[in-house]
Amino acid sequence: MAVTRSSSTWDGFFIISLIVIVSSLFGTSSAQLNSTFYSGTCPNASAIVRSTIQQALQSDARIGASLIRLHFHDCFVNGCDGSLLLDDTGSTQSEKNAPANANSTRGFNVVDNIKTALENACPGIVSCSDVLALASEASVSLAGGPSWAVLLGRRDGLTANLSGANSLPSPFEGLNNITSKFVAVGLNTTDVVALSGAHTFGRGQCVTFNNRLFNFNGTGNPDPTLNSTLLSSLQQLCPQNGSASGITNLDLSTPDAFDKNYFTNLQSNNGLLQSDQELFSNSGSATVPIVNSFASNQTLFFEAFVQSMIKMGNISPLTGNSGEIRQDCKVVNGQSSATAAEDIQLQSDGPVSVADM
């Protein structure tokens, strides 16, 4: 889908604003991460990531949303250390087995393709956790969204944390619970809204929203905040007691473009997931005016989204001599994967958990 690019005036304003944001928010806390980390050791890293995703998009329009979701689910467990990418071992279960990830997260094969290309160009240099950060930026910009200078220098963790992944935000949770989980990792209410805006592209499977269609919260009726026209179409796609594998767009209007339409959808009760619509329909919530501001001003949304992505990417990174640079994202160095991890089919794309993605 063709997406109109921003004007040169906006580009200049955005770049200046981004510099101010990065300088003020991350001058100290992320001093070990910087956008030129690989300039001398793998100068084409970003281009390699971008070209691999461009190739993947030719056969899978939703892969960008799937990749950004991997970054989200990785950073919320143990920090941004690539632990989500690890397969099961004899002693440790993979985070891929968590409810928010099992039969839901996808795109692992594309991550492997990116890593292979990077290893061919710069062996042992670029971490898998940085691959996820770079892939997120490329996925957003390729869909017509903003570009930003990704802070780099993360190293990869040595173990998975299934119990931590079991507590990822869910599309079925109330807004207060989801906000609490964001706050626990150093994010705030604006970050909740901005990062949820990644649902402006990608897909969702019936299982992630059918709780809203027939018996919402045990009432025997559909979710009253769900647009009646949308409700009717979703009930046909996901009949009661039927298969939960049907898939639909998270954004009804521009499903493969990164824009502000996710927020205008919420204003007309066309949010697909409970966790989406609650951002606007939870009366008195601090999220409502933020949704309204993003719906009326795409530049404001893009700026906030970049800020929130940088903040999220700075959750407890391993740097210096901590962790390692994995040669294969599926296993720690010195181990071998019994079988190559298969790409798992998606329930939903985007950053808010199984739930939503």
N, C-alpha and C positions, 0 to 999 in steps of 0.2 A: 504494500500500500504506500502510495506516495505521501510524503510528509513535507509540509512547507517549512523551510529553515527560517531561523530567526534573522532579523535584520542585522546589519553590521553595527548599527548603533547599540542594539541590545547586546551583541557579542562583546563589545568593548566594556559596556557597563557591567556585564556578568563577570568578565575576567577580573575587573577591578574589585568588584564585590567579593569574589572568591578569594582573592589574595588577602583581603581584610579578614574574611572569615577564618581562613587557615591560620593566619598569623595570630589572631586573637585567641582562637580556641586551642591551638595545638603548638604554640610556641615552646612550651616546656614539656608537656606530657608525652608528645610523640617525637621528641627530639631525635630519637634513634631511628625513626622512620622518616624517609624523605623521598621526594618524587624523582630524584636523580640517582637513586641507590645503584641501579644497574648501568649507568651511563658509560662506565669504563669496562664493565665485565660482560654485559649483554645488551648493547645499545638498541638492538632491534626487538627486545622482548615484547613491548607493547604492540608493535606492528605484527609480530608473529601471532600473538593472541587474537588480535583483531581479524587477521586474514583467515585464521582457522574457524572463527565464529561465522564469518561471512560465508564460508563454504558450507558450514552446517546449516545455516539459515536457508540455503537453497532447497533443502529437502525437509526442513522442520521449522515452520514459522514461529513456533512458540519456544524455541530453544533458549532465546535470550532471557525470557522470564524464568525458565527453569534454572539457568545458571546463576542469576542473581539470588534466587531462593537458596541455592547451595551456600552462597556466601553468608546469607542471613542465618541459616540454620547452623553453620559452622561457628560464626562469631558468638552466638548466644550460648554456646556450650564450650567451656574451657578457654574462651576467647578465640580470636582468629588464628587458629593454629593448624588448620587442615585436618583436624581429627575426624570430621564427618566422612572424609574420603577413605578412611581405613576400612579394610574388610575384616571379617571375623578372624581371630587367631585361636589357637588352642586354649588360651587362658582369658581372652577378652572378647566380649561381644561388640560388634560394630554398632555405631550410632545409627546406621542405616536400618536397624531393626526396631527403632523407637516408633511409637504410633504416628508421630508427626512425619516420619520419613518412610516407613515401610510401604511399599506399593504406591509411593507418592513422589519422592524425590527422583529426579531424572537428570540426564545430562552428564553422567559420569564418564561415558565414552568420549564425549567431546573434551572433557577435562584431560582424559588420557591422551587424546590426540594433540592437544595443546602442549602437554608436558613432553610428549615424544618429540615434537617439533623444536621445543626449547632445548631439550637435551642434545639434539642433533646440532644445534647452533652454538650452544653454550653449556657444555656438560657440567652438571653439579652446581649450577649457579642460582637459578630461579626456584624459589620454594613453591610448593603446592598451595600454600595459603596465599601467597602473592598472586598465583595464577587465578584464584577465585576473585581476588580484588580487581585485578586487571580485566578479567572476563566480565565482571559486573559493569564496569565503566563502558567497555566496548559494546556490550549488549544494549545498554541504555542509549548511547549515542547513535548506534546503528538503527535504532527504532525511532529516531528523530528527537530524542531527549538531549539533555545537556551533556557536555564533556567536562572532565575535570582532571587535574593532575593527581594521579593516584599516589598516595604515600606508600612507600615500599620498604622492604628490609625485614619482613617477618620471616621467622623460621618455623619449621613444621614440628608439631607435637609428636611424642613417642607412644601415645596410647589414646584409645577412644574412651568416652565417658557416656555409656548408655543411660545410666540413671539421670545424668544431667539432660540428655536429649529427651528423656521421657517427660520433662517439664517444659518443653518448648511451648510458646503461645499457640493456642488452638482457635480455629474459626468458630468454635462453639462456645467459647468463653465470653463472659461479660467484659465490658470495657474496663472496669476497675481492675479485674484480674490481669488483663493484658497490660494495662498501664503499669501495674506493679512489677511485672516481669521486665518491662523496659527500664524502669527506674532502677531495678536491681543491678543492671549492667551499665548504669551511668547515663541512660538516655531519659528524655523527658516527654511531656505530652505532645509538643510540636513534632518530635521525632516519631512518635506513634503515628501521627497523621501523615507526615511526609513519607515515611517508609511504607505505609499502607498504600500510598499512591503508586507504588510499583505494580499494583493490581490494575493499572491502566493498560497492561498487556498480559497475555497468557490465558490459560484456561482453568476451569474448575470442574471437578467430577461430581456427580450427583451426591455421593456420600458426604461431600463437604458442605452441602446446603439443603439436603432433603429434610433436615430437622425443621426447616421453616415452612414446609409446603402443606402439611396436613394436620400435625398435632404439635404445634409449637409450645414448648415448655409444659406439656401435659394438658393444654387447654382444650384439645379436640378441634382446634381451628388453626388456620395458617397464621404465620407471623403477620400482625396487622400493619407492620411497617414495610411490607413487601408490595410493590406496585401491582395492582390487580391484573394488568395485561401481562406483565412479566410472570406473575404467579401462574397464570393459565398456561403459558408456554412451557414453564418449568415442570408443571404437573404432568404435561404430556410427555416431556422428555424423561422424567423420573417418576413413573407411576408408583402409587403406594404399594408396598410389598413387592415391587418390581426390581429389576436390576439397578444397582447403584453405580454402574460403570459409564453411564452417559456423560458426555463432556460438552460444556458450553463455554462461551467467552466470559471472562471476568468483566470486560468492558463492552457493553452492548453496541456502542457507536463506532469506536475505532479500535478493534481488538488487538491489532498488531502494531499500533503506534504508541509511542510514549508521549502523552500529553495530559492536559488537565481534565479531560472528559470523565475520568473516574469520579472526580468530585462533583461535577454537574449531574452525573448519574445519581449520586447519593441524595442530591437535593430533590430529585423526583422519585425517590424511593426505589431506585433501580440498582442498588448495591446487591451483588450476588450473595455474598456471605453475611452471616449474622455479624461477624466482627467488623465487616465493612460498614454496614448500614448503621450500626450503633454509634459510629463516629458522628453521625448527623442526627439521628433520631432519638438519642439519649438526652432528653430534655434537660437543659441547664448545664450540660457538660461543657467543659472548657474546650473540647474538641470542635464544637459546632462553629464558633466564629473562625476557627482555623480552616475548616472545610470551606466555609463561605469565601474566605479570602483567597484560597487557592483556586476555587472555582471561578472567581472573577479575574484572576491575574496569574497567567501561566508562568510568567517570569518569576513571580514570587514563589510559586511552587517549585520551579526548577532550582532556584537558589537554596531554598530550604532543604530540598531533597539532596543536593550535593553536600550541604553541611551535615545532614544526618548520616549520609553514607560514609563520610570521612570519620565522623564520630564513631559510628558502628565499627568501621574498619580498624579503629584504634582500641578496641576492647581487648585488653590483656595480651598484646602480641608478644611472642617469644623473639628476643633479639640477642645480639652478641654471640655468645657461645651456648646459649640455651637451645634445646631441641636439635634439629638437623635440617639439612636440605635433602628431602627425599628424592631418590632416583625414580621411584615408581610411587605415584600418589596413593596407591591402594595398600601399600605395606611399608613398614619402617625399613630402613636400610639393614641389610644382613638377613632379612627374612624373604621368603618367596610366597607368593599367593598361590594357593592350591588351584584355583581356577580364576580366570579373568572375570572381574565383576561385570555382570550384565547390566545394561542400562535399564533402570526400573521404570515402569509405566507410571505416568503422572495422575495424581488426583487433582491437584491444582498447582498453578504456577504463582510465583510472587513471594514476597517476604513474609506474610504472616502464616505461620505454621500449617501443619497438615491441613490444617484448617484451611487454611486457606489455600494452601497451594496444593 
